[in-house]
């Protein structure tokens, strides 16, 4: 009898597991609108918690309707939505955030707690849901640390009008948002007199975007929206220079104490503006002559437009925010401690710890006979001046420069982490392509959003 009962339990668990992974039918659980769940993410390196702020009912759902479950297994966090009545997983999305980066810093390790505002966008549910948040542990397992039931019929949900003063333009439109990648570009630090400059700047970077693979070949998979809202001041905050500006999205240099790291803590303002267009990804276009930017996976991308490296900056940071690509460089200063724990395989698709050289993460793209790890005269490269023409020339001359392999030096670590190719836009600055591994993963992400059946 005990054996029979045990067998039944195993069968039920298998059934529930299969249901949890099977893509749910959109119309059975959702209506074609957006639920925006605002919350505060609070803590330090050892503790963290979520406090709900406000829930909104907003415009058309921009995301896919056939790929409701995110199976990329990337990002420090996952939002997971369950149908309250059945317990079935009906929506999920992996992401990173500002708090996740903060908790790896020295202040967080010293117990200094910070609160960051965040938003989760999900299709609007027909019935009560369980909104949950999971965080990735050091061994890459996910742990639920927050859950809250939400009733979509609650009178506390804000259904009011959107903020005023936002001008929306379709810069490029190829079809139904459910089957396209919808990207909203938001003006930051452009005064009303600089509106024409914003549109000119955006046209320039979109030219670079659609001339870069794989976006060039998948151009008809995108919808591009510009959202202009005038800024009281031109530019953005530069704390090290004692400059503070009144801007719509509250962007600032010196994020996490790094001079060139440019992010925003004004998430509520950002989402209020972005709500004027359906979007899968949001990009903040900053009117500044300084070099700076940042990209956080499934969170946002920000870059300075009025700078000679603007095209590189956008393509690099968008690689982070849209596809979850990791940084492949290892020499530049960062604020993080133990960002990639030793002995653990990174989740980013373009970085590996090479724990099993016979089964490289991107083994399917490896040419037979390519040595793993792949030699590339790293010692000589490290002696050269940073960002020099000499270094770039060296990358062009190494034996395996055009092949996919496992080149040591990636993810802020000189030793123990490896990148797929000698060079890539995720490794060094300049007018260059994504490596073939990064490119292949970007295609997978595009297809996740554009799948029609």
C-alpha positions, 0 to 999 in steps of 0.5 A: 500500500505504501509503495502504491501511494508513493508511486501515485505521489511521484506520478502527480509530481511529474504531472505538476512539473510538466504543467509548470513547464508547458507554455500556458494559453494566453487567453485562458489566463490573461486579457490583452492589457498590462499589469505593472507591479511597482515595488521596493527592493530593500537590503544589503549583501546578506538580507533582502526583501520586497515591499509592494508599492502600487499596481497599475492597469495600463495599455496593450500587452507588448510581450509575446502571447505564445512564449509566456515562460522564460526558459533562458535561465539567466539573471539573478532574479525571476518573477514568476506568476501562478494562477491562484486557483490551480497553482499553475505557473502561467508567466515568468521572466528572468532579470537583473536589477540595480539592487542585485549589483549593489549587494555585491559592493563593499557598502552592502557587505558592511551592512548598509541597506539601500532601497531601490524602486523596481517594476514588474510588467506582466499580462493582465490576469483574468483571475487572482494570481500569486506574484512571486520573486526568486533570487539566484543562490551562489550555486545557481539554484533559485530560491523564492523570497517573496510572494503576494496574492494579487486580485486583478479586480481590486479597487486599489489598482490604479487605472488612471490616465498616464502622465502628460507631456510625452510625445510618442513617434513610431520610428520604425513599425513592422507589425503586431507588438505581440510578435515583434520586439518593441523597443522604447527610446526615451529622451533624457536631458534634452530641453524643449529646444533640443527636441530636434537634436534628440530625434537626430541623435536617435536616427543616428544610433538606429542607423548603427543598430540596423547595420549591426548583425543580427539586428540587420537581418532581423530588422522586420522583427522590431518596432521602434518608438521614440518618447520625447519629454522635455527636460528642465535642464540639459544633460544629467547629474555628474556628482563628481563635478558637483553638477545636478540637473532636473531631468525626467528620468533622474539619470546620474553618472557615478553609479555605485561609485564608478565615474563612467557608470551611468544609471537611474534610480528614478524607476517610477518616473521611467516607467510612467513615461515608458507606459505611453508605448508598448515595450519589451525593452526600454532605452534611455538616450542621454544628452551628454558629451561624457562617455558613460552608460549601463545596461541591466538585463531585462531592466533598462539600457542607458547610454550617452548620445553626444559622444564619439563612442555612442554607437559602441556604447548603445550596442554594448549596453543593449547586449546586456539589457536585451540579451543578458550578455555578460561583460567579456573584459577583465581589466577595467575597474568595477565596484563588484566583489565576487561577482562570479563565484569560483567553481560556478558556471555563469548563467550568461551565454557568452562567459564560462568557467570552463569546468568541463572543457569537453562540454563547452557551453557553446560546443555546438559552434566549436570548429573541430580541432580548436584547442580548449582553452584557446591560446592567445598571447594573453601575457603580452596583451596584458602588458600593453596600454589599455584601449590602445591601437597596439592592443587592437592590432594584437587581437587581429594577429593572434592565431585563432582570432577568427575562431570560436574557442575559450579565451581566458579573461572575461567577466572582470576576471583575468583568470578562471573565466573565458570568452568565446572569441578573441574579440567582440563588442562585449570585450573591447571598444570600437566598430566591431561585431558581436562574436558568433556566440553572442550573435546566436544568443541574440537571435534566440532572444529575438525569436522568443519575442516574435514566435507566432505559434 
